[in-house]
Amino acid sequence: MLLSICLSVSVQAALNCIVCDKTPLVGRYWKHPHGELCPDCYRIDTRCDVCQLPIKKDFIKTKDGRYICKFEKDDVVIDEELAKVIFKSAVSSVLYVSSQQMRLRGPYPDVRMFDIDYWNDNGSARMPGKMRRGGFSQTRSIGNRYTHNVILLSGLPKDELISVSAHEYTHLWINENRPESRNIETDTLEGICELVAYKVCERAGFTNQLSRIVKNPYTKGRILDALESSKRMGFADVLNWVKRGNGERLPYRGSAMTTRSVPRPTPTTRPSPPGPSRPNRPVNSARSTPPPAPNRATPARPTPTNSTDSGIRLTSIARTSRGFRAEINGVQFYQGDLKRISIQGRLANLQCIEVTGRSVMFSINRERPLKLELSR
């Protein structure tokens, strides 16, 4: 995650360093998605494994030495039992998007969590030029019987862990269904696993994961082939190709495909103070899709509590590297997300228009905007 350099001006509102709380920042400072950094903290070598924020205090550390900062620690999974619950949720979503076509014949996988990223030779730090795998899967066969094992890396954000779980489960399904005589290119197999993860994340509304999957160099571009084949053949026929198809690679090539169809999360920006403008900061606002404007004829009225009579409940708001994330009726939303949620036993489309540190602006089935605030 890149940091931009800025110069403070005397008339702007006082800034404080988000790592050491030093204030005001005078002269040169650095801009991180979570806020501003003083020169001393910028030089700290210990960084968050998720967002690369310098680490000084209020963090957690995995057994293999990875640090998670105060902004990310509530969003990552380090408990094995929680990881198993998330894996099970991902499997349910895989079965849904495949219309039950990907149900395993063997027993349910044995899922474990490991702190040490031992299956990678290039380390686990999220630094440019390095890759790391978030999971590993294995199938053993004795005659017509199968047993499955999955290892998941600790310290992954929940949405990424769902993506990794769907990917590893797909490997197990391929192990059961690909004929022994069938040779499929390794990168193509990885691309198909990422296609399933893409479908799962698309259903859940994890827009940042869609972008990560498409841009990840791990499949050497085969994810684009898989997306293109799914578009032309249909997802079910891609799965049938694994079982009964010909060739080592999928029939359609996605090299000309772009990522413009992948929705981007809308970043949270800080309003500029009065007076001379600050130097430009790369907040990617030009590339983001703005949230729909509230209906001015029926302005949203803040609700003083965190729930409504119609069954909509705001549970929590957390600050992450992508901005503020709200949990509404058990579903996580970032600004701009559109997801289906259950409201008093019925499904509805909830559009998250805006998330701040204390409130959420949203609309149900594209009706007039509503606002909920966290109870103090």
Buried (B, 14 or more C-beta within 10 A) or exposed (E): BEBEEBEBEEEBEEBBBBBBEBEBBBEEBBBBBBBBBBBEBBEBEEBBBBBBBBBBEEBBBBEBEBBBBBBBBBBBBBEBEEBBEBBBBBBEBBBEBBEEBBEBEBEEBEBEBBBBBEEBEEEBBBBEEEEBBBBBBBBEEEEEEBBBBBBBBBBBBBBBBBBBBBBBBBBBBBBBBBEEEBEBBEBBBBBBBBBBBBBBBBBBBBBBBBBBBBEBEBBBBBBBBBBBBBEEBEBEEBBBBBBEBEEEBBBBBBEEBEEEEBBBBBBBEEEEBEEEEBEEBEBEEEEBEEBEEBEEEEEBEEBEEBBBEEBBBBBEBBBBBBBBBBBBBEBBBBBBBBBEBEBEEEEBEBBBBBBBEBBBBBBBEEEEBBBBBBEE
